[in-house]
Amino acid sequence: QVVLVESGGGLVQAGDSLRLSCAASGRTFSSITMGWFRQAPGKEREFVAGISWNGINTIYADAVKGRFTISRNNAKNTVTLQLNNLKPEDTAVYYCAARQYPGTYVYTETHEYEYWGQGTQVTVSS
């Protein structure tokens, strides 16, 4: 079992930055692939970014590439998503997700992740 708790959401203006954090507890964090997803009102949950257990491989959705950065600290059991140059279309509930996988492949589909946090709201005004 892995318990995930997100923090760092808020209300910002277009062009601003936010830093989302996800704290994990439970199984060995270093053997877990981590991802960030988001869900806007009326839309399906979508992949944002993912990172392999060792931090070597990262993948980003095209909509956030160049603006968002995912990173992890296995010593602190945390994964972070830095959101820069935010746009109104980035408004959504952001979820942290985990999958037990010690390899370097990064999963991008919601059904491929086993554990989910409760989500944190990010609202970007124009």
MARPA-655467 format. One record per residue: residue number from 1; residue in three letters; chain; x negated, y, z of N, C-alpha, C in turn. Coordinates in Angstrom, 2 decimals. Atoms other than C-alpha are relative to their C-alpha. Last residue first. Example, Ala and Ser with C-alpha at 12.3 -4.5 7.8 and 13.67 -1.06 7.14 Angstrom:
BEGIN
NODE;2;Ser;A;0.82;-1.19;-0.06;-13.67;-1.06;7.14;0.77;1.09;0.73
NODE;1;Ala;A;-0.89;-1.19;0.00;-12.30;-4.50;7.80;-0.90;1.20;0.00
This chain:
BEGIN
NODE;126;Ser;A;0.59;-0.70;1.17;6.32;35.31;-17.14;-0.17;1.48;0.27
NODE;125;Ser;A;-0.87;-1.05;0.54;6.82;33.36;-13.92;-0.71;0.74;-1.12
NODE;124;Val;A;0.77;-1.04;0.65;5.06;30.08;-13.22;0.96;1.01;-0.63
NODE;123;Thr;A;-0.87;-0.90;0.77;6.61;27.70;-10.72;-0.84;1.15;-0.54
NODE;122;Val;A;0.78;-1.08;0.60;4.71;24.70;-9.39;0.94;0.82;-0.86
NODE;121;Gln;A;-0.56;-0.88;1.01;6.62;22.43;-7.03;-1.01;1.05;-0.45
NODE;120;Thr;A;0.15;-1.37;-0.45;4.86;19.60;-5.21;0.42;0.93;-1.14
NODE;119;Gly;A;-0.03;-1.10;0.96;5.71;15.94;-5.54;-0.17;1.35;0.66
NODE;118;Gln;A;-1.35;-0.59;-0.05;6.65;13.15;-3.13;0.14;1.18;-0.95
NODE;117;Gly;A;-0.23;-0.95;-1.07;3.59;11.06;-3.98;1.40;0.60;-0.11
NODE;116;Trp;A;-0.32;-1.39;0.34;3.65;8.01;-6.17;0.12;0.85;1.25
NODE;115;Tyr;A;-0.31;-0.81;-1.17;2.26;4.48;-6.11;0.15;1.47;-0.40
NODE;114;Glu;A;-0.69;0.74;-1.05;2.19;1.75;-8.71;0.48;0.87;1.15
NODE;113;Tyr;A;0.45;-0.40;-1.33;1.24;3.53;-11.92;0.88;-0.60;1.08
NODE;112;Glu;A;1.27;0.66;-0.28;1.61;1.84;-15.31;-0.55;0.35;1.39
NODE;111;His;A;-0.24;1.36;-0.48;5.30;2.70;-15.56;-1.28;-0.75;0.35
NODE;110;Thr;A;-0.55;-0.01;-1.35;4.46;6.42;-15.73;0.17;-1.42;0.55
NODE;109;Glu;A;-1.44;0.22;-0.01;2.20;5.98;-18.73;0.51;-0.09;1.42
NODE;108;Thr;A;-0.71;-1.26;0.29;-1.27;7.52;-19.02;1.51;-0.14;0.04
NODE;107;Tyr;A;-1.37;0.21;0.44;-3.67;4.90;-17.65;0.73;1.32;-0.15
NODE;106;Val;A;-0.92;-0.92;-0.67;-7.38;5.63;-17.43;1.39;-0.17;-0.60
NODE;105;Tyr;A;-1.13;-0.40;0.85;-9.75;2.76;-18.25;0.92;0.91;0.80
NODE;104;Thr;A;0.13;-1.40;0.42;-12.91;2.80;-16.13;1.11;0.46;-0.94
NODE;103;Gly;A;0.68;-0.25;1.26;-12.31;-0.39;-14.15;0.01;1.47;-0.36
NODE;102;Pro;A;1.41;-0.39;-0.20;-11.54;-0.77;-10.46;-0.76;0.24;-1.29
NODE;101;Tyr;A;0.73;0.45;1.18;-7.76;-0.72;-10.94;-1.43;0.47;0.12
NODE;100;Gln;A;1.18;0.76;-0.41;-5.19;-0.22;-8.20;-0.67;-0.57;-1.24
NODE;99;Arg;A;-0.10;1.39;0.44;-2.89;2.40;-9.63;-1.28;-0.70;0.42
NODE;98;Ala;A;1.16;0.88;-0.17;-2.22;5.79;-8.16;0.30;-1.39;-0.53
NODE;97;Ala;A;-0.30;1.42;0.15;0.06;8.75;-8.81;-1.27;-0.83;0.08
NODE;96;Cys;A;1.23;0.77;-0.04;0.15;12.43;-7.83;0.39;-1.49;-0.08
NODE;95;Tyr;A;0.13;1.21;-0.79;3.27;14.28;-8.83;-1.39;-0.61;-0.14
NODE;94;Tyr;A;1.22;0.74;0.33;3.79;17.84;-10.05;-0.15;-1.17;0.99
NODE;93;Val;A;0.47;0.68;-1.21;7.27;19.32;-9.98;-1.17;-0.88;-0.43
NODE;92;Ala;A;-0.46;1.38;-0.18;7.54;21.60;-12.97;-0.33;-0.45;1.41
NODE;91;Thr;A;-0.90;0.11;-1.14;6.68;25.02;-14.39;0.59;-1.40;0.09
NODE;90;Asp;A;0.62;0.92;-0.96;3.83;24.56;-16.87;0.87;-0.18;1.25
NODE;89;Glu;A;-0.34;1.38;0.35;6.06;26.08;-19.56;-0.70;-1.04;0.87
NODE;88;Pro;A;-1.35;0.32;-0.50;5.76;29.44;-17.80;0.40;-1.45;-0.30
NODE;87;Lys;A;-1.04;-0.51;0.90;2.02;29.36;-18.50;1.36;-0.35;0.57
NODE;86;Leu;A;-1.32;0.62;-0.03;-0.92;28.91;-16.16;0.99;0.72;-0.90
NODE;85;Asn;A;-0.75;-0.62;1.10;-4.35;30.12;-17.18;1.40;-0.60;-0.11
NODE;84;Asn;A;0.39;-1.36;0.37;-6.00;27.68;-14.81;0.85;0.49;-1.15
NODE;83;Leu;A;-0.85;-0.51;1.05;-4.69;24.61;-12.99;-0.38;1.45;-0.28
NODE;82;Gln;A;0.16;-1.45;0.13;-7.24;22.69;-10.94;0.78;0.48;-1.21
NODE;81;Leu;A;-0.33;-0.48;1.34;-6.00;19.19;-10.15;-0.10;1.53;0.03
NODE;80;Thr;A;-0.37;-1.40;0.15;-7.61;17.53;-7.16;0.32;0.31;-1.46
NODE;79;Val;A;0.09;-0.33;1.42;-7.95;13.95;-6.01;0.59;1.40;-0.15
NODE;78;Thr;A;-0.83;-1.06;0.57;-8.69;13.08;-2.40;-0.21;0.11;-1.51
NODE;77;Asn;A;-1.27;0.58;0.46;-9.92;10.10;-0.46;0.94;1.06;-0.56
NODE;76;Lys;A;-1.10;-0.65;-0.72;-12.58;12.19;1.31;1.36;-0.54;-0.39
NODE;75;Ala;A;0.37;-0.03;-1.42;-15.60;10.07;0.36;1.12;0.59;0.85
NODE;74;Asn;A;-0.29;1.30;-0.60;-13.93;9.25;-2.95;-0.38;-0.04;1.48
NODE;73;Asn;A;1.04;0.14;-1.01;-13.82;12.90;-3.96;0.30;-1.29;0.75
NODE;72;Arg;A;-0.28;0.80;-1.18;-11.86;13.30;-7.15;-1.20;-0.02;0.91
NODE;71;Ser;A;1.22;0.48;-0.64;-11.56;15.64;-10.11;0.38;-0.81;1.23
NODE;70;Ile;A;-0.22;0.98;-1.05;-8.94;16.76;-12.60;-1.34;-0.44;0.55
NODE;69;Thr;A;1.14;0.88;-0.26;-9.31;19.95;-14.61;0.33;-0.92;1.17
NODE;68;Phe;A;-0.07;0.76;-1.25;-6.52;21.95;-16.24;-1.24;-0.89;0.13
NODE;67;Arg;A;-0.52;-0.86;-1.07;-6.85;24.71;-18.84;0.01;-0.70;1.35
NODE;66;Gly;A;0.71;-1.27;-0.01;-8.96;23.18;-21.63;0.46;0.95;1.09
NODE;65;Lys;A;1.42;0.15;0.28;-6.47;20.39;-22.25;-0.67;1.37;-0.10
NODE;64;Val;A;0.77;-0.58;-1.11;-3.13;21.21;-20.65;-1.50;-0.04;-0.24
NODE;63;Ala;A;-0.57;-1.27;-0.44;-0.69;20.71;-23.53;-0.83;0.69;1.08
NODE;62;Asp;A;0.39;-1.07;0.91;-2.88;18.03;-25.12;0.47;1.36;0.50
NODE;61;Ala;A;-1.03;-0.23;1.01;-2.44;15.80;-22.11;-0.43;1.18;-0.85
NODE;60;Tyr;A;-0.93;-1.10;-0.18;-5.72;15.16;-20.37;1.07;-0.02;-1.09
NODE;59;Ile;A;-0.87;-0.18;1.17;-7.96;12.14;-19.87;1.00;1.10;0.32
NODE;58;Thr;A;-1.18;-0.83;-0.23;-10.89;11.68;-17.51;0.76;0.15;-1.32
NODE;57;Asn;A;-0.96;-0.20;1.09;-13.55;9.00;-17.37;1.17;0.85;0.44
NODE;56;Ile;A;0.73;-0.14;1.26;-16.59;9.18;-15.11;0.94;0.30;-1.16
NODE;55;Gly;A;0.04;-1.39;0.47;-14.74;9.90;-11.88;-0.65;0.21;-1.34
NODE;54;Asn;A;1.32;-0.56;-0.26;-15.66;6.53;-10.38;-0.13;1.45;-0.51
NODE;53;Trp;A;0.37;0.12;-1.40;-12.10;5.29;-9.98;-1.31;0.68;0.32
NODE;52;Ser;A;0.36;1.36;-0.41;-11.03;6.63;-13.35;-0.53;-0.02;1.42
NODE;51;Ile;A;1.42;0.14;-0.26;-9.30;9.98;-13.73;-0.28;-1.41;0.47
NODE;50;Gly;A;0.35;1.21;-0.74;-5.94;11.00;-15.15;-1.51;-0.11;0.14
NODE;49;Ala;A;1.44;0.29;-0.02;-4.26;14.17;-16.37;-0.24;-1.28;0.80
NODE;48;Val;A;0.76;-1.24;0.07;-0.82;15.53;-17.25;-1.50;-0.28;-0.09
NODE;47;Phe;A;1.39;0.07;-0.42;1.44;12.58;-17.99;-0.67;1.36;-0.17
NODE;46;Glu;A;1.03;0.13;1.01;5.12;13.32;-18.32;-1.39;0.00;0.60
NODE;45;Arg;A;1.31;-0.16;-0.61;8.23;12.84;-16.22;-1.07;-0.26;-1.06
NODE;44;Glu;A;0.60;1.19;-0.55;11.29;13.20;-18.39;-1.36;0.33;0.63
NODE;43;Lys;A;0.96;0.69;0.85;13.02;16.52;-18.85;-0.54;-1.24;0.69
NODE;42;Gly;A;-0.62;0.50;1.21;16.15;18.15;-17.48;-0.92;-0.76;-0.93
NODE;41;Pro;A;-1.45;0.25;-0.06;14.24;20.21;-14.96;0.55;-0.46;-1.34
NODE;40;Ala;A;-0.76;-1.24;0.04;10.47;19.84;-15.47;1.49;-0.33;0.04
NODE;39;Gln;A;-1.38;0.14;0.49;8.61;16.73;-14.41;0.71;1.33;0.12
NODE;38;Arg;A;-0.90;-1.09;-0.34;4.87;16.53;-13.94;1.37;-0.26;-0.61
NODE;37;Phe;A;-1.13;-0.09;0.92;2.25;13.81;-13.80;0.82;1.22;0.40
NODE;36;Trp;A;-0.96;-1.06;-0.30;-1.17;13.61;-12.19;1.05;0.01;-1.10
NODE;35;Gly;A;-0.56;-0.83;1.07;-3.22;10.44;-12.25;0.88;1.09;0.57
NODE;34;Met;A;-0.92;-1.04;-0.44;-5.52;8.33;-10.15;0.51;0.81;-1.18
NODE;33;Thr;A;-0.10;-1.00;1.06;-7.24;5.00;-10.81;1.07;1.00;0.42
NODE;32;Ile;A;-1.31;-0.46;0.46;-7.93;3.17;-7.56;-0.14;1.04;-1.10
NODE;31;Ser;A;-0.39;1.00;1.00;-10.93;1.11;-6.52;1.32;0.36;-0.65
NODE;30;Ser;A;0.96;0.05;1.10;-12.62;4.03;-4.75;0.33;-1.05;-1.04
NODE;29;Phe;A;-0.26;-1.03;1.00;-9.56;4.71;-2.67;-0.91;-0.14;-1.20
NODE;28;Thr;A;1.26;-0.63;0.35;-9.78;1.46;-0.78;0.17;0.96;-1.16
NODE;27;Arg;A;1.02;0.85;0.59;-6.23;0.75;0.28;-1.25;0.80;-0.38
NODE;26;Gly;A;-0.38;1.37;0.24;-4.21;2.91;2.61;-1.15;-0.81;-0.54
NODE;25;Ser;A;0.33;0.85;-1.14;-4.44;6.66;2.53;0.48;-1.40;-0.31
NODE;24;Ala;A;-0.42;1.40;0.06;-4.53;9.16;-0.29;-0.41;-0.74;1.26
NODE;23;Ala;A;0.72;0.79;-0.99;-4.63;12.95;-0.18;0.56;-1.41;0.01
NODE;22;Cys;A;-0.72;1.22;-0.35;-3.55;14.77;-3.31;-0.88;-0.79;0.96
NODE;21;Ser;A;0.76;1.08;-0.62;-4.60;18.34;-3.96;0.91;-1.17;0.32
NODE;20;Leu;A;-0.81;1.04;-0.63;-3.27;20.97;-6.33;-0.92;-1.07;0.58
NODE;19;Arg;A;0.77;1.21;-0.25;-5.27;24.10;-7.08;0.89;-0.98;0.76
NODE;18;Leu;A;-0.40;0.74;-1.19;-3.51;27.02;-8.67;-0.89;-1.22;0.13
NODE;17;Ser;A;0.53;1.34;-0.23;-4.52;29.66;-11.20;0.58;-0.58;1.29
NODE;16;Asp;A;0.59;0.29;-1.31;-2.90;32.78;-12.63;-0.49;-1.45;0.06
NODE;15;Gly;A;1.41;-0.34;0.00;-2.35;33.59;-16.30;-0.72;-0.29;1.31
NODE;14;Ala;A;0.71;0.52;1.16;1.43;33.62;-16.01;-1.44;0.52;-0.01
NODE;13;Gln;A;-0.30;-0.67;1.26;2.46;34.58;-12.51;-0.81;-0.64;-1.13
NODE;12;Val;A;1.06;-0.86;0.51;2.48;32.30;-9.50;0.48;0.67;-1.29
NODE;11;Leu;A;-0.52;-0.90;1.02;4.97;30.47;-7.29;-1.11;0.96;-0.41
NODE;10;Gly;A;-0.46;-1.32;-0.37;3.61;27.54;-5.32;0.55;0.76;-1.19
NODE;9;Gly;A;-0.90;-0.62;0.95;2.02;24.11;-5.27;0.41;1.40;0.45
NODE;8;Gly;A;0.61;-1.04;0.80;-1.01;23.26;-3.17;0.90;0.67;-1.03
NODE;7;Ser;A;-0.12;-1.34;-0.57;-0.16;19.96;-1.58;-0.57;1.00;-0.99
NODE;6;Glu;A;0.48;-1.14;0.79;0.38;16.35;-2.54;0.15;1.30;0.78
NODE;5;Val;A;-0.63;-1.23;-0.44;0.62;13.35;-0.21;-0.62;1.17;-0.78
NODE;4;Leu;A;0.53;-1.19;0.65;-0.05;9.83;-1.44;0.76;1.23;0.47
NODE;3;Val;A;-0.88;-1.15;-0.27;0.41;6.62;0.54;-0.69;1.25;-0.54
NODE;2;Val;A;0.69;-1.29;0.07;-1.21;3.49;-0.88;1.02;1.10;0.23
NODE;1;Gln;A;-0.84;-1.18;0.00;0.00;0.00;0.00;-0.88;1.25;0.00
